[in-house]
Amino acid sequence: MAGAVMQFLRGLEQRWSREAMPPPDYEDNVMFWVGTSLSIAGVKLLIGEGELEEVIETPAITPIPGTRDWVMGVASHRGSLLPIISGDVLFRGVPYQGRQRDHCIVLKRPGFYFGITLSAIERDLKFPIQNRVMDADVDPDFKPYCLGGFDHQGDFLAVLDIDRLVAAEELADACDPRLEMTEEFNHE
């Protein structure tokens, strides 16, 4: 009986050695940062996978009176109203002159659901996480909202941190401050 057990174990060992895969090399265990490369107000950026809801064609927009310059208005999207923000005005402070911004990203966070116009859409990219640069120069208009980035084909692509963006005080109040001053003046 002991001989039969040993023969069975040797057979199992031989089968395992034929079918087993070698352990992965350390290099195969590299963690990657994955996201979408796009441009807002002419600045190339990255947004992490899962950070944006979707990229859509900029829908027809209905203006909203009494809002800040960066609020373009609202659009119908998937059965609800989607506020659309001009990326150019929000970050640069000046409206874009030229052809219409054809696409926007849709962002959804607790209490925030809005779209931001894009100047370009590139593609999805992935980078080894250890290549992330945390102290590179970032466009000053975007610096408060970015968290490091990656070098890609001679360009530095900053990672737009959506949580930092939605935490910005300015984004929390879309009312035109000039309108508030006028209302206060009229009440006196």
Backbone as CSV, one residue per row, in Angstrom:
resi,resn,N_x,N_y,N_z,CA_x,CA_y,CA_z,C_x,C_y,C_z
1,MET,0.827,-1.184,0.000,0.000,0.000,0.000,0.872,1.249,0.000
2,ALA,1.980,1.247,0.792,2.870,2.396,0.834,3.476,2.639,-0.534
3,GLY,3.760,1.560,-1.282,4.330,1.710,-2.619,3.346,2.381,-3.571
4,ALA,2.066,2.056,-3.440,1.041,2.637,-4.301,0.876,4.128,-4.015
5,VAL,0.953,4.488,-2.746,0.835,5.899,-2.375,2.014,6.678,-2.929
6,MET,3.233,6.113,-2.801,4.428,6.801,-3.306,4.362,6.957,-4.829
7,GLN,3.870,5.917,-5.515,3.747,5.965,-6.966,2.730,7.052,-7.362
8,PHE,1.626,7.141,-6.628,0.626,8.169,-6.887,1.220,9.567,-6.694
9,LEU,2.000,9.770,-5.606,2.606,11.078,-5.345,3.620,11.452,-6.422
10,ARG,4.424,10.485,-6.895,5.383,10.756,-7.980,4.638,11.134,-9.267
11,GLY,3.562,10.442,-9.556,2.758,10.765,-10.737,2.167,12.164,-10.642
12,LEU,1.697,12.525,-9.452,1.149,13.868,-9.226,2.236,14.928,-9.399
13,GLU,3.431,14.632,-8.877,4.561,15.560,-8.999,4.949,15.754,-10.460
14,GLN,4.998,14.677,-11.245,5.351,14.773,-12.664,4.290,15.567,-13.431
15,ARG,3.037,15.319,-13.134,1.948,16.057,-13.797,2.039,17.542,-13.472
16,TRP,2.270,17.824,-12.209,2.381,19.229,-11.790,3.553,19.913,-12.486
17,SER,4.698,19.251,-12.608,5.871,19.864,-13.231,5.636,20.120,-14.720
18,ARG,4.824,19.298,-15.388,4.520,19.516,-16.803,3.526,20.667,-17.005
19,GLU,2.570,20.822,-16.094,1.492,21.784,-16.269,1.681,23.095,-15.514
20,ALA,2.581,23.091,-14.578,2.749,24.292,-13.753,3.404,25.407,-14.557
21,MET,3.010,26.618,-14.244,3.609,27.784,-14.890,4.707,28.314,-13.991
22,PRO,5.743,28.857,-14.591,6.808,29.421,-13.755,6.290,30.649,-13.016
23,PRO,6.858,30.948,-11.876,6.413,32.146,-11.151,6.704,33.388,-11.984
24,PRO,5.857,34.411,-11.886,6.083,35.633,-12.684,7.357,36.344,-12.238
25,ASP,8.022,36.958,-13.203,9.191,37.767,-12.878,8.735,39.000,-12.132
26,TYR,9.634,39.594,-11.371,9.319,40.808,-10.618,8.858,41.912,-11.558
27,GLU,9.472,42.004,-12.734,9.129,43.068,-13.684,7.682,42.957,-14.152
28,ASP,7.126,41.741,-14.142,5.739,41.567,-14.561,4.757,42.074,-13.502
29,ASN,5.249,42.363,-12.316,4.385,42.796,-11.225,4.368,44.314,-11.062
30,VAL,4.652,45.055,-12.103,4.654,46.509,-12.045,3.223,47.003,-11.962
31,MET,2.972,47.916,-11.026,1.648,48.528,-10.924,1.587,49.712,-11.889
32,PHE,0.453,49.879,-12.554,0.291,50.949,-13.523,-0.768,51.942,-13.087
33,TRP,-0.519,53.221,-13.392,-1.522,54.258,-13.280,-2.187,54.303,-14.650
34,VAL,-3.522,54.271,-14.697,-4.252,54.250,-15.964,-5.228,55.422,-15.973
35,GLY,-5.280,56.121,-17.083,-6.197,57.241,-17.188,-6.356,57.724,-18.611
36,THR,-7.078,58.822,-18.753,-7.379,59.402,-20.055,-6.587,60.688,-20.241
37,SER,-5.980,60.823,-21.411,-5.260,62.037,-21.767,-6.219,62.947,-22.528
38,LEU,-6.323,64.187,-22.066,-7.206,65.162,-22.702,-6.649,66.560,-22.461
39,SER,-7.264,67.537,-23.066,-6.833,68.924,-22.881,-8.025,69.777,-22.474
40,ILE,-7.769,70.637,-21.496,-8.755,71.633,-21.077,-8.075,72.986,-21.224
41,ALA,-8.713,73.897,-21.919,-8.166,75.235,-22.150,-6.772,75.163,-22.750
42,GLY,-6.541,74.164,-23.600,-5.262,74.031,-24.290,-4.150,73.401,-23.468
43,VAL,-4.441,72.939,-22.264,-3.428,72.325,-21.404,-3.653,70.817,-21.394
44,LYS,-2.604,70.063,-21.771,-2.695,68.603,-21.757,-2.681,68.112,-20.321
45,LEU,-3.658,67.262,-19.990,-3.817,66.736,-18.641,-4.128,65.249,-18.698
46,LEU,-4.086,64.629,-17.538,-4.530,63.254,-17.368,-5.627,63.231,-16.316
47,ILE,-6.596,62.365,-16.523,-7.617,62.119,-15.505,-7.637,60.622,-15.277
48,GLY,-7.522,60.227,-14.019,-7.434,58.818,-13.663,-8.663,58.021,-14.054
49,GLU,-8.418,56.745,-14.329,-9.500,55.828,-14.668,-10.526,55.807,-13.542
50,GLY,-11.781,55.931,-13.900,-12.848,55.935,-12.910,-13.136,57.310,-12.328
51,GLU,-12.327,58.306,-12.642,-12.529,59.656,-12.114,-13.591,60.420,-12.891
52,LEU,-13.729,60.116,-14.168,-14.738,60.814,-14.949,-15.847,59.847,-15.314
53,GLU,-17.026,60.382,-15.392,-18.213,59.572,-15.703,-18.174,59.138,-17.168
54,GLU,-17.949,60.116,-18.065,-17.881,59.828,-19.493,-17.422,61.064,-20.255
55,VAL,-17.062,60.865,-21.520,-16.759,61.951,-22.445,-17.908,61.971,-23.453
56,ILE,-18.499,63.157,-23.641,-19.640,63.273,-24.549,-19.428,64.428,-25.513
57,GLU,-20.202,64.423,-26.596,-20.249,65.596,-27.461,-20.959,66.686,-26.679
58,THR,-20.456,67.903,-26.794,-21.079,69.004,-26.059,-22.516,69.160,-26.545
59,PRO,-23.479,68.984,-25.635,-24.895,69.055,-26.035,-25.351,70.502,-26.228
60,ALA,-26.563,70.650,-26.739,-27.175,71.975,-26.845,-27.345,72.522,-25.426
61,ILE,-26.965,73.775,-25.247,-26.922,74.372,-23.913,-27.932,75.513,-23.818
62,THR,-28.661,75.549,-22.712,-29.566,76.656,-22.410,-28.897,77.525,-21.350
63,PRO,-28.635,78.798,-21.653,-27.975,79.677,-20.671,-28.812,79.855,-19.411
64,ILE,-28.132,80.108,-18.302,-28.793,80.374,-17.024,-28.435,81.800,-16.609
65,PRO,-29.395,82.711,-16.567,-29.095,84.082,-16.148,-28.634,84.110,-14.681
66,GLY,-27.767,85.048,-14.374,-27.339,85.256,-13.000,-26.260,84.306,-12.512
67,THR,-25.566,83.638,-13.448,-24.487,82.733,-13.052,-23.140,83.329,-13.448
68,ARG,-22.098,82.761,-12.895,-20.742,83.211,-13.211,-20.436,83.000,-14.688
69,ASP,-19.411,83.701,-15.149,-19.043,83.639,-16.562,-18.690,82.219,-17.008
70,TRP,-18.139,81.405,-16.106,-17.705,80.060,-16.501,-18.864,79.069,-16.618
71,VAL,-20.045,79.434,-16.155,-21.221,78.563,-16.323,-21.842,78.873,-17.682
72,MET,-21.754,77.909,-18.590,-22.319,78.118,-19.917,-23.838,77.960,-19.888
73,GLY,-24.326,77.075,-19.013,-25.750,76.820,-18.900,-26.001,75.373,-18.549
74,VAL,-27.196,74.896,-18.865,-27.550,73.504,-18.609,-27.930,72.832,-19.917
75,ALA,-27.739,71.517,-19.924,-28.090,70.715,-21.093,-28.849,69.486,-20.621
76,SER,-29.654,68.947,-21.495,-30.343,67.705,-21.202,-29.370,66.560,-21.456
77,HIS,-29.223,65.696,-20.439,-28.305,64.570,-20.576,-28.832,63.388,-19.770
78,ARG,-29.138,62.304,-20.458,-29.618,61.072,-19.826,-30.826,61.310,-18.915
79,GLY,-31.725,62.156,-19.365,-32.964,62.376,-18.637,-32.874,63.353,-17.491
80,SER,-31.757,64.038,-17.341,-31.651,65.052,-16.285,-30.916,66.271,-16.834
81,LEU,-30.836,67.301,-16.002,-30.139,68.518,-16.409,-28.680,68.441,-15.985
82,LEU,-27.805,68.756,-16.911,-26.367,68.712,-16.680,-25.799,70.119,-16.838
83,PRO,-25.324,70.742,-15.749,-24.655,72.033,-15.893,-23.370,71.860,-16.712
84,ILE,-23.146,72.779,-17.635,-21.942,72.731,-18.469,-21.086,73.948,-18.127
85,ILE,-19.829,73.678,-17.825,-18.863,74.710,-17.436,-17.844,74.871,-18.552
86,SER,-17.503,76.103,-18.865,-16.457,76.377,-19.839,-15.106,76.160,-19.169
87,GLY,-14.365,75.174,-19.639,-13.031,74.924,-19.104,-12.105,76.111,-19.306
88,ASP,-12.274,76.810,-20.427,-11.426,77.974,-20.722,-11.648,79.087,-19.707
89,VAL,-12.908,79.398,-19.418,-13.207,80.503,-18.504,-12.914,80.099,-17.067
90,LEU,-13.234,78.859,-16.688,-12.989,78.418,-15.322,-11.502,78.481,-14.974
91,PHE,-10.653,77.976,-15.850,-9.225,77.909,-15.543,-8.439,79.125,-16.014
92,ARG,-8.761,79.662,-17.179,-7.995,80.775,-17.748,-8.607,82.144,-17.484
93,GLY,-9.913,82.163,-17.199,-10.581,83.433,-16.937,-10.998,84.176,-18.186
94,VAL,-10.793,83.582,-19.352,-11.189,84.226,-20.608,-11.904,83.217,-21.493
95,PRO,-12.942,83.666,-22.211,-13.641,82.742,-23.100,-12.773,82.361,-24.289
96,TYR,-12.984,81.171,-24.777,-12.261,80.676,-25.948,-12.814,81.332,-27.193
97,GLN,-11.928,81.784,-28.056,-12.323,82.371,-29.333,-11.969,81.373,-30.430
98,GLY,-12.913,80.960,-31.206,-12.676,79.989,-32.265,-13.859,79.060,-32.386
99,ARG,-13.608,77.917,-33.018,-14.726,76.990,-33.193,-15.173,76.444,-31.846
100,GLN,-16.406,76.041,-31.803,-17.026,75.555,-30.568,-16.253,74.364,-30.010
101,ARG,-16.217,74.262,-28.698,-15.618,73.104,-28.043,-16.577,71.933,-28.241
102,ASP,-16.147,70.944,-29.002,-17.025,69.856,-29.426,-17.319,68.806,-28.363
103,HIS,-16.440,68.672,-27.369,-16.610,67.606,-26.378,-16.469,68.156,-24.966
104,CYS,-17.039,67.404,-24.045,-16.863,67.736,-22.635,-16.807,66.447,-21.820
105,ILE,-16.223,66.578,-20.637,-16.211,65.443,-19.722,-17.352,65.637,-18.743
106,VAL,-17.942,64.534,-18.332,-19.003,64.569,-17.332,-18.394,64.045,-16.037
107,LEU,-18.522,64.848,-14.985,-17.982,64.486,-13.677,-19.116,64.342,-12.688
108,LYS,-19.008,63.342,-11.844,-20.059,63.105,-10.853,-19.396,62.799,-9.522
109,ARG,-19.720,63.609,-8.551,-19.270,63.428,-7.174,-20.464,63.719,-6.277
110,PRO,-20.445,63.278,-5.041,-21.572,63.606,-4.158,-21.820,65.118,-4.122
111,GLY,-22.990,65.526,-4.524,-23.346,66.943,-4.544,-22.908,67.684,-5.793
112,PHE,-22.151,67.040,-6.673,-21.678,67.688,-7.896,-21.931,66.774,-9.087
113,TYR,-22.547,67.329,-10.121,-22.783,66.624,-11.373,-22.722,67.688,-12.442
114,PHE,-21.659,67.683,-13.249,-21.476,68.744,-14.230,-20.554,68.283,-15.348
115,GLY,-20.517,69.072,-16.404,-19.618,68.824,-17.530,-18.664,69.987,-17.678
116,ILE,-17.451,69.700,-18.145,-16.447,70.731,-18.439,-16.026,70.560,-19.890
117,THR,-16.033,71.659,-20.640,-15.651,71.590,-22.047,-14.174,71.253,-22.196
118,LEU,-13.864,70.536,-23.268,-12.495,70.106,-23.571,-11.996,70.786,-24.830
119,SER,-10.691,71.007,-24.883,-10.112,71.516,-26.122,-9.602,70.372,-26.984
120,ALA,-9.337,69.205,-26.395,-8.913,68.026,-27.168,-9.088,66.772,-26.331
121,ILE,-9.276,65.662,-27.028,-9.311,64.344,-26.393,-8.185,63.560,-27.038
122,GLU,-7.338,62.990,-26.236,-6.227,62.220,-26.786,-6.586,60.742,-26.792
123,ARG,-6.265,60.038,-25.703,-6.521,58.601,-25.627,-6.263,58.127,-24.207
124,ASP,-6.581,56.881,-23.966,-6.258,56.290,-22.671,-4.775,55.933,-22.660
125,LEU,-4.140,56.181,-21.534,-2.711,55.895,-21.378,-2.481,55.169,-20.069
126,LYS,-1.363,54.458,-19.991,-0.969,53.864,-18.710,0.524,54.068,-18.529
127,PHE,0.893,54.283,-17.269,2.269,54.545,-16.901,2.630,53.705,-15.680
128,PRO,3.876,53.221,-15.605,4.297,52.574,-14.357,4.167,53.580,-13.209
129,ILE,3.526,53.170,-12.150,3.227,54.078,-11.031,4.501,54.690,-10.450
130,GLN,5.609,53.953,-10.487,6.846,54.489,-9.917,7.419,55.625,-10.763
131,ASN,6.882,55.864,-11.973,7.350,56.961,-12.820,6.607,58.275,-12.564
132,ARG,5.685,58.267,-11.616,4.931,59.492,-11.331,5.853,60.534,-10.725
133,VAL,5.811,61.734,-11.284,6.629,62.860,-10.834,5.730,63.777,-10.022
134,MET,6.097,64.036,-8.780,5.236,64.831,-7.906,5.655,66.302,-7.811
135,ASP,6.859,66.643,-8.284,7.346,68.008,-8.088,7.641,68.742,-9.387
136,ALA,7.036,68.349,-10.485,7.266,69.017,-11.770,6.467,70.318,-11.837
137,ASP,6.918,71.214,-12.709,6.193,72.465,-12.932,4.885,72.175,-13.667
138,VAL,3.826,72.768,-13.181,2.498,72.609,-13.769,1.990,74.002,-14.120
139,ASP,1.210,74.109,-15.174,0.614,75.381,-15.561,-0.008,76.027,-14.323
140,PRO,0.322,77.291,-14.041,-0.154,77.937,-12.812,-1.681,77.957,-12.649
141,ASP,-2.425,78.016,-13.752,-3.883,78.029,-13.659,-4.451,76.671,-13.217
142,PHE,-3.670,75.613,-13.405,-4.129,74.265,-13.069,-3.451,73.699,-11.823
143,LYS,-2.379,74.323,-11.393,-1.577,73.789,-10.287,-2.379,73.472,-9.019
144,PRO,-3.313,74.319,-8.586,-4.055,73.990,-7.357,-4.902,72.721,-7.466
145,TYR,-5.167,72.267,-8.693,-6.064,71.135,-8.901,-5.342,69.877,-9.391
146,CYS,-4.025,69.912,-9.438,-3.264,68.780,-9.965,-2.442,68.121,-8.871
147,LEU,-2.178,66.844,-9.083,-1.395,66.065,-8.126,-0.388,65.217,-8.901
148,GLY,0.774,65.809,-9.154,1.823,65.093,-9.880,1.462,64.876,-11.330
149,GLY,2.223,63.985,-11.972,1.961,63.683,-13.365,3.023,62.762,-13.925
150,PHE,3.020,62.632,-15.244,3.928,61.713,-15.923,4.519,62.387,-17.158
151,ASP,5.766,62.033,-17.465,6.389,62.461,-18.713,5.902,61.528,-19.814
152,HIS,5.510,62.137,-20.941,5.009,61.338,-22.063,5.407,62.006,-23.369
153,GLN,6.274,61.353,-24.112,6.709,61.819,-25.430,7.149,63.279,-25.417
154,GLY,7.937,63.642,-24.421,8.489,64.986,-24.338,7.600,66.007,-23.646
155,ASP,6.397,65.634,-23.282,5.484,66.526,-22.570,5.287,66.019,-21.145
156,PHE,5.061,66.960,-20.229,4.660,66.567,-18.884,3.150,66.663,-18.820
157,LEU,2.496,65.573,-18.461,1.045,65.537,-18.350,0.679,65.500,-16.873
158,ALA,0.136,66.596,-16.385,-0.274,66.677,-14.982,-1.559,65.888,-14.784
159,VAL,-1.710,65.291,-13.608,-2.921,64.546,-13.270,-3.901,65.507,-12.592
160,LEU,-5.044,65.729,-13.231,-6.085,66.584,-12.670,-6.796,65.809,-11.571
161,ASP,-6.734,66.322,-10.357,-7.347,65.681,-9.204,-8.774,66.227,-9.070
162,ILE,-9.746,65.431,-9.454,-11.140,65.875,-9.478,-11.620,66.246,-8.076
163,ASP,-11.166,65.518,-7.060,-11.594,65.846,-5.697,-11.107,67.228,-5.278
164,ARG,-9.897,67.606,-5.676,-9.405,68.965,-5.394,-10.229,70.003,-6.144
165,LEU,-10.594,69.669,-7.371,-11.374,70.606,-8.180,-12.744,70.859,-7.559
166,VAL,-13.453,69.801,-7.179,-14.797,70.014,-6.628,-14.752,70.618,-5.227
167,ALA,-13.609,70.548,-4.555,-13.474,71.162,-3.237,-13.162,72.655,-3.328
168,ALA,-12.865,73.156,-4.523,-12.544,74.574,-4.695,-13.742,75.441,-4.346
169,GLU,-13.501,76.495,-3.586,-14.590,77.383,-3.153,-15.323,78.002,-4.332
170,GLU,-14.579,78.404,-5.351,-15.198,79.071,-6.488,-16.213,78.171,-7.181
171,LEU,-15.893,76.895,-7.306,-16.789,75.976,-7.993,-18.074,75.730,-7.200
172,ALA,-18.023,75.912,-5.894,-19.185,75.668,-5.038,-20.248,76.753,-5.160
173,ASP,-19.887,77.911,-5.703,-20.842,79.015,-5.804,-20.882,79.515,-7.237
174,ALA,-21.921,79.140,-7.956,-22.037,79.515,-9.358,-22.808,80.808,-9.572
175,CYS,-23.268,81.456,-8.494,-24.006,82.716,-8.625,-23.060,83.847,-8.998
176,ASP,-23.487,84.684,-9.898,-22.692,85.829,-10.318,-22.598,86.816,-9.154
177,PRO,-21.390,87.101,-8.653,-21.261,88.006,-7.512,-21.747,89.428,-7.823
178,ARG,-21.701,89.847,-9.084,-22.199,91.180,-9.454,-23.698,91.261,-9.243
179,LEU,-24.403,90.159,-9.469,-25.849,90.116,-9.265,-26.169,90.232,-7.783
180,GLU,-25.383,89.551,-6.927,-25.606,89.624,-5.483,-25.423,91.049,-4.982
181,MET,-24.415,91.757,-5.487,-24.177,93.153,-5.074,-25.337,94.034,-5.521
182,THR,-25.856,93.799,-6.721,-26.976,94.588,-7.230,-28.221,94.350,-6.389
183,GLU,-28.477,93.088,-6.016,-29.641,92.776,-5.197,-29.536,93.433,-3.815
184,GLU,-28.334,93.394,-3.219,-28.137,94.016,-1.917,-28.370,95.529,-2.012
185,PHE,-27.887,96.147,-3.086,-28.037,97.556,-3.292,-29.520,97.922,-3.462
186,ASN,-30.262,97.082,-4.195,-31.672,97.351,-4.426,-32.535,97.176,-3.180
187,HIS,-32.083,96.410,-2.214,-32.860,96.176,-0.996,-32.692,97.295,0.015
188,GLU,-31.690,98.127,-0.136,-31.442,99.187,0.848,-32.372,100.345,0.718
